[in-house]
Amino acid sequence: MRVGIDIGGMTIKAGLVDDRYQIVDKKTIKTNSETESAEQIIQRMAALIKELLKENHVEEEKCESVGIACPGTVDPAQGTVVYSNNIRWENVPILAWLKEQLDIPMYLANDADAAALGETLGGAAKGRKNAILLTLGTGVGGGVIMDGRIFLGPLRGGCEPGHMVIERNGRLCSCGRRGCLEMYASASALMKSAREKAEKYPGSQMNILSGNKPEAIDGRIIFEAEKQKDEAAVQVVSEYEKDLATGIANLINIFRPEVVILGGGVSAQKNYLTDQLQKLVVKECFGGELGEIPPIVTSELGNDAGMIGAAFLD
Ligand SMILES: [Zn+2]
C-alpha cells in the first residue's frame, strides 16, 4: 500500500493506493493558507496520513511510500516546495518536516507531473511509457513522462509546457512573457474570449443559454452553443482549438510522445474536442502524415490522477 497526497489551493486530499493503481480509500481536509502556517498545514497532513493508514489497518512500516503532489515550483531532490502561488508557500522543506512525524520513504513532485505519471500508470495512457499531459484549467499545467518516469532534467524548475509562446507579442501572461499557450488554451482563456465575443453578438446562444449573465458563460455553454452552430461560439471554439493544436503540435515536434492526454475542465468535451484537435495537429506536425501522430485523448483519472501518480514517485 502507498499514500498519494494532492495539495490544492483550499484542500489536501490523501489517497491510499494499492499496487494496481486503485484508490482504496480517500480523505480530504480543508486548508486555509491565509490563516494557517505551512508548518501547521504539514502537521495536519501528517495526522491525515496516520489516520488514513490506521483506519485501513495498514501499519506505518507496511506503507511503501508517501508521495506529495504540489502545485508550483518544487525541488524533488531536496524535498522542498520552492514557490507555490496557490498556497503561498516559499522554501518550505515539506519532506523534512513530514519525516519528523512519519517513518516512511517520502517523495515530492509538481502536481501536473504527478498527474501525468498517474495517467500512464492507471489511466488514459496506461501501459505507455512516453506521454505528455496538459491540464486545461485556470492555467495550463503540463507534465512529460519519458521512459516511464517524470522528465525533470537535472536543473530545478522542471518543464512548463503551458508557458511556451505560441504568439510572440501576444497576450501578457502571469509569468511575465507574452503569448504563452496558457493565455489561449486554458479554460479561463476560453471563457474570457467567449464572454468578449458574446458581448459583441447580443443574439448569441451563449447569451441565451447563460440567461444574459456573461459570468455564467462556461465551457459547457460555449460548446453547447457551438454545437448549435451559433456563429459567435463557432468562432470562439475554432480559435481555441487552433491555438491548442499549435501547442500540442509543438510538443509532438519536440518529444514525439506515444500519447497526448488532456485534463482539466475542458477535457469534459472528450472526443468532440480531441477528434477536431487530431485533424488540426496532423497539419502542423513535422512530416505530417508521414510521421506517426500520437493519439490525443482525455484524462481518465480526472482529479485522482495526481494522488495516484504521487503514490508511485519512488
Ligand atoms: Zn507564461
Boltz pocket constraint, residues with backbone or C-beta under 6 A from the ligand:
constraints:
  - pocket:
      binder: B
      contacts: [[A, 162], [A, 163], [A, 164], [A, 173], [A, 174], [A, 175], [A, 176], [A, 177], [A, 180], [A, 182]]
      max_distance: 6.0
